[in-house]
Amino acid sequence: MSPSPRVIRAALAGPLPAYVYDPAVVRERIGALRAALPAGTVIAYAMKANGHPAVVAAAAAAADAVEVASAGELDAAAGLGVPLILSGPAKPDPLLRRAVDTGAVINVESVHELRRIPGRARICLRVNRSHPALPGTHRMSGVATQFGIGEDDLREALAVAARHELLGFHLHAVSNNLDAAAHAAYLRDCIAWAAARGGGWVNCGGGFGVDVTGRETFDLDLVGRDVVVPAGMTLVVEPGRFVAAPAGWYAAAVVDVKRSHGTWFALVKGGTHHFRLPASWGYSHPFTVVAVDDWQYPWKRPAVTGAAITVAGEQCNPRDVLARDAAVTRVRAGDVLLFANTGAYGWEVAHHDFLRLDPPRFTTLAETPP
């Protein structure tokens, strides 16, 4: 989908590279997910997807809670006035104490972690169940991973948990699942599993997918189909990517256009130290060419028309590639490439300090007049 004129104005309103975020999209995505899931579902925004203050504030206003996974995230979210849920393996003792002090719900990853929680805490036991595979890019349960308590250890965990306020179970299984019907089946399975063990909270985590290439969509009409939450139970979900990905754009200026060994390259100021997903996941991220007619040099402008190009960044690293074999009508040095669907796990997972390159500018559509 082409960026709106307002997004383009926001991108070009200051130095590049830049991230542009739209808090309204964050609120809309949470509202759409809420309408698709059973009434009473608790939605906790997964802050790891995008921790920009404007994004988190918009998510906190629209959701019921914020899910955090580090001391830094916990401290940043503590003043938002919403309940917090702490996740993640290898939680150190100071983080567990901080979680208890702030009243956060702790998704407990092991019996040893459970024993280390001081005082009395509100907890869910994260269980790495045996269950049918759920499609997605990263599996966290049903296979050997560092996440959760094995079902063989659940009896011991329940005994140790008796000194805490046990809310229920955390059963997050997968990241970025695009099969909404399969996700609905998974929600039903989680509810049945938790109901058989006493009910309470059944936190199914996130996993609501976004195809950043735009080829597939996660069908919200299917995700809540036949999902029934029994009386006395609460369904909890922790969406991150689904909420934040379409709320972001990454803009980078083309510094040079050249041909090497038969391949055309558009070289941008920016790259995977700002937006790493294309390199780490091995895909080509779509973009829009924004024509910029100003040209400051007295010589002919490097350009290519009607060709397939590879978009590479400014690093001394051959893996610093954002797109490959992307067809363009025309791209010139000085034009701007605008990458949509970069609001989740873009800046957050990039290797920011490599080569001491400059960070991007961050802006929001709230700062740009309509």
N, C-alpha and C positions, 0 to 999 in steps of 0.2 A: 504494500500500500504506500502510495506517495505521501511524503510529509506535507502537512498543512503549511500555508504561508506563514502562520504564526510560529511554527516550529523552526522554519527556515530563518525567520527574522531573529529568533532567540539565538540560534546557532551563530549567525553572522554578526551579532551585536557586540562582540568582543573578541579577544584573542582566541586563536585555535591552537590545538584541539580543544574540544569542549564536550561535556555531557549536558544534555537538556532533559529535564525531568518534568513530567506533568502530574502533579498530585491529584488532579481530578480523575485521571485514569485509574489511579490506585483506589480511590473511593468507589468508582464505578465497578471495578473488577471484584472488589469485596462484596459490593451489593449484589452483583450478578451471582456470585457463588452462594451467598446467603439465600437468595431466592431459589436456587436449585437444590439445596440440601434440606433435610427435614427441619421443621420449626424447632427452635431451641438449640440448634447446633452452635457450639462455641467456636468462633473463628479466632485463631491466634496468628497474627502476622509473623512469619519467620524473618527476623531482622537480618539474618546472614545474607539474604538475597540482595538487599540494598539497604545500607545504613545511613544514607543521606538524611540529615535532619528533617527536611521537608517531606520526604517520602515516608519516613517513620511516623512523623506527626500525622500525616494524612491517614496512614494505615491504622494508627492507634485510635483516631477519631471514628473510623468506620468499623473497626473490628472490636472484639471483646477482650482481647489480650494481645501481648507481644511475646513471642518466643525468642529467647536469647541463648547464646552458646559460648559466652566468654565473660570474663570480668569486665572487659571494656564495654561490651554490649549491655551487660546488666547495669553498669553505672550510667550509661547513656540513656537507657530506657527508664531508669528508676523515677525520674521526675515527670513522666507522661501521665500519671494518674490512672493507669490501667493495670490490671493484674499481669504478672510476669510468669513465664514458664521457662525454666532453665533446662537445657538439653546438652548433650555432648559427652563423649568418653573422656577418661583421664581428668576428671575435675579435681583440681588441687584443694587441699583443706581450706585455704583462705576463701576460695570461691564458694565452697559449700557453706561456710559460716556467713558469708555475705548474703547468700540466697536465703538462708534462714532468717537473718536479720531483716531483710526486705519483705519477707512473707511470700517469696516466689515459690511456685510449685516446682519440685525437682523431679525430672524424669531420671530415675535411678538406673544406672547401667550395669551394676554388678553387686554381689553380696558384700564385697569388701567396701565399695563406695557407700553402700547402705549403712554399714557399721561406722563409717567415718563421719556421717552427718551428725552434727552436734545438736543437743536438745531434742525438741519435738518439731518435726517439719511436716509440711503437706507434700505428699509424694505420689508419683505413679511409678510402677515398676515397668521398665522397658524390657520387653520380652522378644527375643529372637526366635520366633516360632518356626515350626515346620509347616509350610503351606505351599499351595501351588504358586508357580512363578507369576509375577505381575509384570507386564511389559514396562520398560523404562530404560533410562540411560545408566542409572546406578542402583544396584540392588543392595539393600541394607539388612534384609532378613530373609530367612528361608535358605540361606547359604552361610558358609563360614565367614563372618566379618567381625570387626572389633566392637560391634554395637549390640547392646542388650544382654539380658540374662537368658541363658539356655533353658529350655523347658525342663531339662533334667534337674536344674538348680532352683526351680520355682518354689518348690515346697520349703526349702531352706530360706529363700528370700522372704516368703510370706511370714515365716516365723520371726525372722529378725525385724521385719517391718511392723510388728505388732506395737512397738513403742512410738510409732509415728502415726500421723493421720493418713491412712492409705486411701487415696481417692479412687484408684483403679489402675488401669494398664495403659502403657504407651506402646503402640504396635506399628510404628512407622516402618514402611517396607521398601520404598522405591522412590527415586527421583525422576521427574519429567516423564510421566506416563501419558501418552496421547490417546489411549484407548479408554474412553469414558465408560463404556459398558463394562469393561473388565474392572474398572475402578469401582463402579457401583457394586459389582459382585464381591470385590474385596472388602468394601465397607460392610456389606451384609455378613460376610464371613467373620470379620473382626467383632462385630456386635454379638454374633452367636457365640463366639469363643469366649468373650468377656462375660456374657450373660451366664454361661455355664460355670463361671468361676466367681460368681457373686455380684456381677454387675458393676455399678458405679460409673466412673469415667471410662470411656473407651476412646483413647486418643489415637487416631489413625494417621497422624502426621500429615505431611503434604503429599507431593507427587503429582499434583494436577499439572498437566504438561502444557508446554508452549513450543510449537515448532517455529524457531526463529527464522527459518527460511520461508515461511508463509505457505508451505505446501499442504500442511495438515492443520486441523483445529481440534481442540478438546471440546466435545459436544456436551454442553451443560444440560441439555434436555435429557441426557442419558444418565448423568452421574448420580442423580438422586433416585433413579427408578427403583421402586420396590424396596427402598431403604427405610426400614421402620425401626425406630428406637423405642424399646420397651419402657414402660413406666419405671421410674427409679433409676434410669440410666441417662447418661449425657454423652452425646457424640461430640468429640473435639477434633478439629482439623488445624493444621499448621501450614497454610499456603504461603509460599514466598515467590517463586518464579512466576506462577500464574498471575499474581498481583502486580509484580514490579516490572517484568520483562517488557510488556507493551507500553509502559510509562516512560521509557527512556530512548534517547537517540544519542549516537556518538558522531561527532563531526570532525573531520580532519581535512586539512588543506593539501592539495596536490603540489608537491615541490618540484617534481620532475616527471617526464614521460619519456621512456626510452625502450629500445628493442634489444633483446639479448638472446642469441641462439634461437631465433624464430619466435620468441615470446615477447609480447608487449607488457611493460610494467608501468603502473602508476605508483610513484613513490610518494608517501605522505609523511608529513610531520605528525607523529603519533605512532600507534601500532599496538602490539600485544602487551606492552608494559602498561597500557591503559585498558585494553579490551582483549582478554586472553582466549576466550572460548573458541574462536575459529582454529587456533593452533592446537589447543589441548584436546578438542573434540574432533579435529580433522575434517572440517567442513568449510564451505565457502559462504560467507555471510553476505546477503543481498545489500545493495546500497542504491542510493539515488545520486546522480550527478547534479550538483547545483552550479549553474554557470555563473562565473564571476568575470565580468568583462574587463576590469581594470588590469593593466599589465605594465609593470614598472620598468622593464628593461628595454633597451633600444633594438635588440635583436628579435628574430622570429621566435614565436612562442612554441615550445615543444607541445605536440598534440598528436592524437590518433583518432581516426574516425572509422566507424563500421568494423570494429575489431573486437576480439576477446582479450581482456587484460587480466593481469594478476596485480592485486593491490598489496604492496609491501610497505613496511614501516621503516623507521629511521635507525633501528638497531643494527649492530654488527652481528647479525644472527640470521641465517637463512630460513629459520622457522618463523620469522616475524612477518607473517602473511595473514591478511584478513579476508581475502577473497581470491579465487583462482578461476580462470577461464570465464570471466564475467563479460557478457556482451554489452558493449556500449555504443551509442550512436556517435558520441564525441566526448572526449575528455582532454583537457588541456592543463598544463602547469598553471597553477593559480586558481583553478576551480576547486570546489569543495565537495567531498564525498560525505553523504549523510547516511549512517547505518541505523535502521530502525530496530526495535525489539532488543535493545541493549541495556534495559533497565535492571536486569537481574544477573548477578554473577558476572558483571562486566568489570568495573573498577575494583570490586570487592576481592576478586581472586587473581588479579594481575600482579606481576612482579614489579612493583612500583619503583624500586630503587636501582634496577639494572641500568648501568651506565650513567647514573645520576641525571637522567633525562627529566625534563620539566613535567610536572603533573598537568592534567587538563584543567580547564576552567569548568566550574559547575554553575549551572543556572537552572531556573525553573520557569515554566510558562506563567506562573503567578507573577513573575517579575517582568513579563512582556505584555504590553497592551494588546487587546484583541485586534 
